[in-house]
Amino acid sequence: MRRIVPAFMGLALALGTAGGMFAADDKYKEKTKAKVEDDGDVKIKSKVKKGHQKTETKTKIDQHDDGSVDVKSKTKDK
């Protein structure tokens, strides 16, 4: 029994690291650009590419003179 357990543990460890290598093959890229305008508004553009799926998100944060804040976000799947 003591001789068999280390063999199974080594096999499990080898299979676990091999599975992790295949999971790392998924391509994931993300780009984010933020721009602050003179009046304090913020525009954020984000692009995400995962495998064959592409997503673009545009977010605009408007700060008004009375202190209120509006957040608008649009998402496109390509």
PyMOL CGO cylinders between C-alpha atoms (Angstrom):
from pymol import cmd
from pymol.cgo import CYLINDER

trace = [
    CYLINDER, 0.00, 0.00, 0.00, 2.81, 2.40, 0.85, 0.3, 1, 1, 1, 1, 1, 1,
    CYLINDER, 2.81, 2.40, 0.85, 4.41, 1.77, -2.55, 0.3, 1, 1, 1, 1, 1, 1,
    CYLINDER, 4.41, 1.77, -2.55, 1.23, 2.31, -4.55, 0.3, 1, 1, 1, 1, 1, 1,
    CYLINDER, 1.23, 2.31, -4.55, 0.09, 5.62, -3.03, 0.3, 1, 1, 1, 1, 1, 1,
    CYLINDER, 0.09, 5.62, -3.03, 3.12, 7.69, -4.17, 0.3, 1, 1, 1, 1, 1, 1,
    CYLINDER, 3.12, 7.69, -4.17, 2.71, 6.36, -7.71, 0.3, 1, 1, 1, 1, 1, 1,
    CYLINDER, 2.71, 6.36, -7.71, -0.93, 7.48, -7.81, 0.3, 1, 1, 1, 1, 1, 1,
    CYLINDER, -0.93, 7.48, -7.81, -0.05, 10.84, -6.26, 0.3, 1, 1, 1, 1, 1, 1,
    CYLINDER, -0.05, 10.84, -6.26, 2.64, 11.41, -8.90, 0.3, 1, 1, 1, 1, 1, 1,
    CYLINDER, 2.64, 11.41, -8.90, 0.24, 10.44, -11.68, 0.3, 1, 1, 1, 1, 1, 1,
    CYLINDER, 0.24, 10.44, -11.68, -2.43, 12.81, -10.33, 0.3, 1, 1, 1, 1, 1, 1,
    CYLINDER, -2.43, 12.81, -10.33, 0.10, 15.63, -10.11, 0.3, 1, 1, 1, 1, 1, 1,
    CYLINDER, 0.10, 15.63, -10.11, 1.30, 15.04, -13.67, 0.3, 1, 1, 1, 1, 1, 1,
    CYLINDER, 1.30, 15.04, -13.67, -2.26, 15.01, -15.04, 0.3, 1, 1, 1, 1, 1, 1,
    CYLINDER, -2.26, 15.01, -15.04, -3.16, 18.14, -13.09, 0.3, 1, 1, 1, 1, 1, 1,
    CYLINDER, -3.16, 18.14, -13.09, -0.31, 20.20, -14.54, 0.3, 1, 1, 1, 1, 1, 1,
    CYLINDER, -0.31, 20.20, -14.54, -0.98, 18.90, -18.07, 0.3, 1, 1, 1, 1, 1, 1,
    CYLINDER, -0.98, 18.90, -18.07, -4.62, 19.96, -17.77, 0.3, 1, 1, 1, 1, 1, 1,
    CYLINDER, -4.62, 19.96, -17.77, -3.52, 23.40, -16.65, 0.3, 1, 1, 1, 1, 1, 1,
    CYLINDER, -3.52, 23.40, -16.65, -1.34, 23.78, -19.72, 0.3, 1, 1, 1, 1, 1, 1,
    CYLINDER, -1.34, 23.78, -19.72, -4.28, 23.08, -22.04, 0.3, 1, 1, 1, 1, 1, 1,
    CYLINDER, -4.28, 23.08, -22.04, -6.48, 25.56, -20.16, 0.3, 1, 1, 1, 1, 1, 1,
    CYLINDER, -6.48, 25.56, -20.16, -3.84, 28.27, -20.61, 0.3, 1, 1, 1, 1, 1, 1,
    CYLINDER, -3.84, 28.27, -20.61, -4.14, 28.01, -24.41, 0.3, 1, 1, 1, 1, 1, 1,
    CYLINDER, -4.14, 28.01, -24.41, -7.32, 30.15, -24.38, 0.3, 1, 1, 1, 1, 1, 1,
    CYLINDER, -7.32, 30.15, -24.38, -6.42, 33.56, -25.76, 0.3, 1, 1, 1, 1, 1, 1,
    CYLINDER, -6.42, 33.56, -25.76, -7.70, 36.45, -23.63, 0.3, 1, 1, 1, 1, 1, 1,
    CYLINDER, -7.70, 36.45, -23.63, -6.84, 40.03, -24.46, 0.3, 1, 1, 1, 1, 1, 1,
    CYLINDER, -6.84, 40.03, -24.46, -8.23, 43.18, -22.92, 0.3, 1, 1, 1, 1, 1, 1,
    CYLINDER, -8.23, 43.18, -22.92, -7.59, 46.82, -23.81, 0.3, 1, 1, 1, 1, 1, 1,
    CYLINDER, -7.59, 46.82, -23.81, -8.97, 49.75, -21.86, 0.3, 1, 1, 1, 1, 1, 1,
    CYLINDER, -8.97, 49.75, -21.86, -8.67, 53.45, -22.66, 0.3, 1, 1, 1, 1, 1, 1,
    CYLINDER, -8.67, 53.45, -22.66, -9.86, 56.21, -20.35, 0.3, 1, 1, 1, 1, 1, 1,
    CYLINDER, -9.86, 56.21, -20.35, -10.17, 59.87, -21.26, 0.3, 1, 1, 1, 1, 1, 1,
    CYLINDER, -10.17, 59.87, -21.26, -10.96, 62.74, -18.89, 0.3, 1, 1, 1, 1, 1, 1,
    CYLINDER, -10.96, 62.74, -18.89, -12.47, 65.78, -20.58, 0.3, 1, 1, 1, 1, 1, 1,
    CYLINDER, -12.47, 65.78, -20.58, -12.06, 69.41, -19.48, 0.3, 1, 1, 1, 1, 1, 1,
    CYLINDER, -12.06, 69.41, -19.48, -15.52, 69.57, -17.88, 0.3, 1, 1, 1, 1, 1, 1,
    CYLINDER, -15.52, 69.57, -17.88, -14.83, 66.51, -15.67, 0.3, 1, 1, 1, 1, 1, 1,
    CYLINDER, -14.83, 66.51, -15.67, -16.63, 63.92, -17.77, 0.3, 1, 1, 1, 1, 1, 1,
    CYLINDER, -16.63, 63.92, -17.77, -14.94, 60.54, -18.17, 0.3, 1, 1, 1, 1, 1, 1,
    CYLINDER, -14.94, 60.54, -18.17, -15.11, 58.26, -21.21, 0.3, 1, 1, 1, 1, 1, 1,
    CYLINDER, -15.11, 58.26, -21.21, -13.95, 54.66, -20.97, 0.3, 1, 1, 1, 1, 1, 1,
    CYLINDER, -13.95, 54.66, -20.97, -13.57, 52.33, -23.98, 0.3, 1, 1, 1, 1, 1, 1,
    CYLINDER, -13.57, 52.33, -23.98, -12.88, 48.67, -23.35, 0.3, 1, 1, 1, 1, 1, 1,
    CYLINDER, -12.88, 48.67, -23.35, -12.26, 45.86, -25.85, 0.3, 1, 1, 1, 1, 1, 1,
    CYLINDER, -12.26, 45.86, -25.85, -12.16, 42.21, -24.82, 0.3, 1, 1, 1, 1, 1, 1,
    CYLINDER, -12.16, 42.21, -24.82, -11.16, 39.37, -27.12, 0.3, 1, 1, 1, 1, 1, 1,
    CYLINDER, -11.16, 39.37, -27.12, -11.50, 35.81, -25.86, 0.3, 1, 1, 1, 1, 1, 1,
    CYLINDER, -11.50, 35.81, -25.86, -10.98, 33.14, -28.45, 0.3, 1, 1, 1, 1, 1, 1,
    CYLINDER, -10.98, 33.14, -28.45, -13.32, 33.98, -31.32, 0.3, 1, 1, 1, 1, 1, 1,
    CYLINDER, -13.32, 33.98, -31.32, -15.60, 36.21, -29.23, 0.3, 1, 1, 1, 1, 1, 1,
    CYLINDER, -15.60, 36.21, -29.23, -15.11, 39.99, -29.26, 0.3, 1, 1, 1, 1, 1, 1,
    CYLINDER, -15.11, 39.99, -29.26, -16.86, 42.50, -27.01, 0.3, 1, 1, 1, 1, 1, 1,
    CYLINDER, -16.86, 42.50, -27.01, -16.67, 46.30, -26.97, 0.3, 1, 1, 1, 1, 1, 1,
    CYLINDER, -16.67, 46.30, -26.97, -17.94, 48.38, -24.07, 0.3, 1, 1, 1, 1, 1, 1,
    CYLINDER, -17.94, 48.38, -24.07, -18.25, 52.16, -24.01, 0.3, 1, 1, 1, 1, 1, 1,
    CYLINDER, -18.25, 52.16, -24.01, -18.96, 53.91, -20.73, 0.3, 1, 1, 1, 1, 1, 1,
    CYLINDER, -18.96, 53.91, -20.73, -19.53, 57.63, -20.19, 0.3, 1, 1, 1, 1, 1, 1,
    CYLINDER, -19.53, 57.63, -20.19, -19.66, 59.22, -16.74, 0.3, 1, 1, 1, 1, 1, 1,
    CYLINDER, -19.66, 59.22, -16.74, -21.20, 62.70, -16.73, 0.3, 1, 1, 1, 1, 1, 1,
    CYLINDER, -21.20, 62.70, -16.73, -20.67, 64.94, -13.70, 0.3, 1, 1, 1, 1, 1, 1,
    CYLINDER, -20.67, 64.94, -13.70, -23.13, 67.82, -13.58, 0.3, 1, 1, 1, 1, 1, 1,
    CYLINDER, -23.13, 67.82, -13.58, -22.69, 71.20, -11.89, 0.3, 1, 1, 1, 1, 1, 1,
    CYLINDER, -22.69, 71.20, -11.89, -25.25, 70.34, -9.20, 0.3, 1, 1, 1, 1, 1, 1,
    CYLINDER, -25.25, 70.34, -9.20, -23.19, 67.31, -8.10, 0.3, 1, 1, 1, 1, 1, 1,
    CYLINDER, -23.19, 67.31, -8.10, -25.29, 64.60, -9.73, 0.3, 1, 1, 1, 1, 1, 1,
    CYLINDER, -25.29, 64.60, -9.73, -23.63, 61.88, -11.78, 0.3, 1, 1, 1, 1, 1, 1,
    CYLINDER, -23.63, 61.88, -11.78, -24.99, 59.99, -14.80, 0.3, 1, 1, 1, 1, 1, 1,
    CYLINDER, -24.99, 59.99, -14.80, -23.44, 56.73, -15.96, 0.3, 1, 1, 1, 1, 1, 1,
    CYLINDER, -23.44, 56.73, -15.96, -24.24, 55.43, -19.44, 0.3, 1, 1, 1, 1, 1, 1,
    CYLINDER, -24.24, 55.43, -19.44, -22.86, 52.15, -20.76, 0.3, 1, 1, 1, 1, 1, 1,
    CYLINDER, -22.86, 52.15, -20.76, -23.20, 50.39, -24.11, 0.3, 1, 1, 1, 1, 1, 1,
    CYLINDER, -23.20, 50.39, -24.11, -21.97, 46.88, -24.91, 0.3, 1, 1, 1, 1, 1, 1,
    CYLINDER, -21.97, 46.88, -24.91, -21.57, 45.31, -28.37, 0.3, 1, 1, 1, 1, 1, 1,
    CYLINDER, -21.57, 45.31, -28.37, -20.83, 41.67, -29.13, 0.3, 1, 1, 1, 1, 1, 1,
    CYLINDER, -20.83, 41.67, -29.13, -19.08, 41.09, -32.43, 0.3, 1, 1, 1, 1, 1, 1,
]
cmd.load_cgo(trace, "trace")
